[in-house]
Amino acid sequence: MSIAVNIRKLDAWQDDLADQIRVEKLNEVAEDYASEITHELGRLTCPAHPHQQSYITIVAHRTNFIVIEKQFCCTEFEKKINAKIGR
């Protein structure tokens, strides 16, 4: 199976316009990056485990902007993909 790319967005703090704007931009960046990852890596499959699903989750983060969480079927496939994910 191909790599599933997910997004986890932030929720803005209520009654804080500055945070609402910041969160909107962070979520936008996460969506754009997830789109890039899907385009570049979404169709790749592990040759050793072609029927197992691998996951990449792009997380919008207030401090680090984006956090990438990965769950792959095996370490060999993860090593190949990590070289392509780096920002």
C-alpha positions in Angstrom: 0.0 0.0 0.0 1.1 3.5 -0.5 2.0 6.0 2.2 -1.0 7.7 3.9 -0.3 11.4 4.7 -2.4 13.0 7.4 -2.6 16.5 8.9 -3.3 17.4 12.5 -4.3 21.0 12.8 -4.2 23.4 15.7 -7.2 25.0 17.3 -7.0 28.7 18.0 -7.4 30.1 21.5 -10.7 31.8 22.0 -10.8 35.6 22.1 -7.2 35.9 20.9 -7.0 37.4 17.4 -3.2 37.2 17.2 -3.4 33.5 18.0 -6.2 32.9 15.5 -4.1 34.5 12.8 -1.0 32.5 13.8 -2.9 29.2 14.0 -4.5 29.8 10.6 -1.0 30.3 9.0 0.5 27.3 10.8 -2.4 25.1 9.6 -1.9 26.5 6.1 1.8 25.6 6.2 1.0 22.1 7.4 -1.6 21.6 4.6 0.9 22.8 2.0 3.6 20.6 3.3 1.3 17.6 3.5 0.3 18.2 -0.1 4.0 18.3 -1.2 4.7 15.0 0.7 1.7 13.4 -0.8 2.7 14.4 -4.3 6.3 13.3 -3.8 5.9 10.2 -1.7 2.3 9.2 -1.7 2.6 6.4 -4.3 5.7 4.8 -2.9 5.3 1.3 -1.4 7.7 -0.9 0.6 9.0 -3.6 -1.7 9.3 -6.0 1.3 5.8 -5.2 2.6 3.7 -4.0 -0.3 0.3 -4.7 1.5 1.1 -2.9 4.7 0.2 0.8 5.2 2.7 3.4 6.3 1.8 6.7 7.7 3.2 10.3 7.8 1.4 12.8 9.9 2.1 16.5 9.5 1.3 18.3 12.8 0.9 22.0 13.0 2.8 23.1 16.2 2.9 26.5 17.9 6.6 26.3 18.8 8.2 24.2 16.1 5.8 25.2 13.3 5.7 21.7 11.9 6.3 18.3 13.5 6.5 15.2 11.4 5.3 11.9 12.9 6.1 8.7 11.0 5.0 5.1 11.3 6.4 2.8 8.7 6.1 -0.9 8.2 9.9 -1.5 8.6 13.1 0.4 9.4 14.5 -0.2 6.0 11.6 1.6 4.3 11.7 4.3 6.9 15.4 5.0 6.2 14.7 5.3 2.4 11.8 7.7 3.1 13.5 9.8 5.8 16.1 10.9 3.3 13.3 12.4 1.2 11.2 14.0 4.0 13.9 16.3 5.4 13.2 20.0 5.1 
